[in-house]
Amino acid sequence: MASKQKTVIVTGASQGIGAGVVQSFLDRGYNVVANSRGIRKSGAFMESGQLALVDGNIGERTAASKIVETAVQKFGSIDALVNNAGIFFTKPFTGYTAEDFKALSSTNLEGFLHVTQGAVKQMLAQKSGGSVVSITASLAANPIAGVTASVPMITKGGLEAVTRSLATEYAKEKIRFNAVAPGVVDTPLHKDNPKDFLKTLSPMGTISDVKDIVDAVVYLTEARQVTGEVLHVDGGAHSGKW
C-alpha cells in the first residue's frame, strides 16, 4: 500500500462474505466503512478509529448517501468499494412475484447504483483513481438445471454488464471496475442445504470458503492493471456441463 491509508466501503458487511472482506481489509491496514441494514445490532464488529459502521438499506438513496458521507467525513477519502450486499432465492420462473422482483432489484441493482454513483463521484474529485468490486454469481454465466434462479440472475447478469461498461467509461480516470462471481460458498445462506448436494454444483465437487471469495476481492481491489474482469471462484461451475 501507499503511505496514505486507504479507505474502502463494504456493503452487506454483517456476516458471511461481507464480514470476511471487512476483516481482511482491516488486517491490511485500510480504513473501512461497513454497512448492512442492522450492522450495529448484529454485533459483528465494534467501531474504532479504523472502522465506521453505518446502518441502512442501500436500496434507499438516503442510506447510500450516508455511507459515502461517513467515509469522507471520518477518513477523508474513498479509494475502493465492495458491492457485496445482495439477496438471492430460488423459485420456478412462473412463481416469482412482482414483490420478489422489486426486492431483488432494490438491493441488487438500486443499491449498487446509489452507492457506486456516490463513491465514483468522490473518486473523480480525488483524481487518484479507485476500485469498485461487485459480487455477482457463477449462475449468471452458466445456469444449472434444478437451480431455478432465473429472476435473481437478471440482477446478477446486469451487474456483470454494468461492470464491463463502467470499466471502459472510467478507464482514463484510472477507476477500475471488476466483479467476483462465486459458486456455492459456505455461508449462512446455505445453512439448511445438504452439503452433499451443494458439492454436486461444481465440477470440482467442492464448496468455497468465505476466504476464497475474500482473497479474490482483495486481489481485484489491489490489481492496478485489471479492469472489466469477472473472476469466477466456483470450482469451475461457470465452464459448462459436467
N, C-alpha and C positions, 0 to 999 in steps of 0.2 A: 504494500500500500504506500501511497504518497505520504508525505509528512502531515498533511492536513487530514484530520479524522473525517472519514466519510459517513454519510447518513443514508440509511435505507429504510423505506417504508415496506411493511409486510402486512397484507390483509389476510383475514381468516387465520389469525395467529394463535388462537387459544388452545388448539390441540393438533394432533397428527402432523402433517407435513408443515403447516404454518408454524407451529411451535418449534419444530426442529430447525426450520430456517432461521427463526429469531435467535435461538440459542447459538447456532453456528456463526451467525454474523456478530453476535456479542463476543463470542470467543475469538473472533478475528479482529476485534478492536473497533468495529463500526459503532456509531450511534444508531439506535433502532427506534422507529415509531411502529408499535404493534397495535393492530386493530382487529376486533371482532365485535359482534353485537353486544356481548357482555364479558369482555376480556377482564375487566376488573373483578367482577364477581366470580369468574372461573378459578381464580387463584393460580393460574398457570405461571404468572410472573409478578414480580414486585417492581414498582417503578424505582429508577435510580438515576444517577447523573448521566448514564449512558442509554437509558431506556425510558421511553414515554409510552403510556398506554392510552388508547382512545377508543371508547365505546361507540358503537353506531353501526347502522345498516348502510353499507356503501351503495345500495340501490337508491338511497336518498342523497341528493346532491349536497345538502347541508352537512351530512356526516362526512362525505368525501372532502368537502372544503375544510372541515375541522381537522382532518388528518393532515392535510397539506399545510395548513396554517401552523399546526403544532410542530411539525418538522422544522419549518422556517424559523418560528419564534424561539424554540428551545435549542435548536442545533445550528441554525443559520444557513442550511443548505438542504437540497435533496439531490443525492448523487445516484440513487438506484431505487427501483420499485419492484416488488414482487407481488404480482396479482395472483394470490393463492385462494382467496375467498371464492367459494363456489358451492352449488348444490347439485346433487345427482340422485336420480331414482329411475327405476325402470318400470315400464308398463307396456302392454301391447299398444301399437300406434293409435288404434281407434279408442283406446281407453284414456288417453291424455285429455285433460280438460283445459278450458280457457284459463282457469286459475293456475293449473300446473304450468302452462306456458308463461303466464305472467310472472310467476315466482322464479322460474328458471331465467327468464330474460332480465328480470330486475337485478338479481345478484350477479349472474354470469356475464351479462352484456352491459347493462346500465352501470353496474358497479365498476366494471372495467373502464367504461367511458369516463365516468365522473372523476375517478381517482387519477387515471392516466392523463387526462387533459390537464388537471391541476399540476401534476408532477412535471409534465413536459413544459408547461409554461414557465415553471421555476427553473428547470434545466436550461431553457433558452435564455432566460435572464442572466443566469450564471456564466453562460458562454464557456463551459468547461466539459461539455458532453454529458453522458449519463447512460444508464442501462435500465431497460424495462424487461422483466422476465414474467411470462404468464404461464399458468398451469392449464394445460388442455387435457386431452385424453387419447390414448392409443386407439380407442374405438373410432375416433374421427377419421382415421386413415384406413382402418381395416375392421369393419363390423364383424361380430362373432355371432353365428347362429345361436339363438337361445338367449342372448343378452339383448333384450328389447329396449334399446336406449336411443331410438331414432330422434326423439324431440330434444333431449339433452344435447345430442350431438349437433343440432342446429346451432346451439350456442358455442360449443367447443370448436366446431369447424369454423364458425365466424371468428373466433379468437385467433385461430391459425391464419386465416385470410388477412385479418387486420394487422397481425404481426408482420407479415411479409410486406404489406403496403406501407406501413409506417417505417419499416427498416429502410426502404428506398426514399420515402419522403424526408426523413431526417438524417440521412447518411452524411450530408455535408456538414451538419451541426454536430456530428460525432455522438449522436444519441442512438444507441443500439437497441433493437427490439428482437427478442428471441422467446421461444417457448419450450417448456418441458412437457412431454406427453407420456405420463405414466400409464402402465397397465394396472394390474391389481397390486395394491400397496397394503401392507399390514397396518391398518389404522382403525379407529373406532367405527368407521363407515362399514367395515366388513366383520364386525364382532359376532354377528349372528349367522354368518355364512360359513358352511363347512370348508375347512382348509383343503381337503382332498379335491373338492370341486373347483375351488379357486386355482389350484395348481394346474388344472387342465386348460386354463385360459391363456396359456403361453406355450410356445413350442419347447422352451427350456424346462417347463414344468416347475417353475419357481414363483414365489411371491416376493415382491420387492420390499425391503425395509424402508422406513422413513429416511434413513441416512442415504440410501441410494438416490432418492429424489433430491434431497438437500444438497448432496455433492454436485449434482447436475446443475441445480440453481446457482450455487456459488460459482461453479466454473463459468457459466454463461454470463453472470454478473461481472466477472473479472476478465473475461476473454476479450481483449481490446479489438481483435480483428474478426470477431464472429458477430454477424447480424443477419436477421432474416432466417434464422435457423429454427427448426423444430427438432429437438433432441428427444428421441424415443427411449424411455427407460422402462422396458416392458418385457424383457426376456424374449424379444423377437416377435411379439404378438402383432406388430404392425406389418410384418413382412408377407403375410398371406396364410394360406391354408396349411394345417399341419396334422 
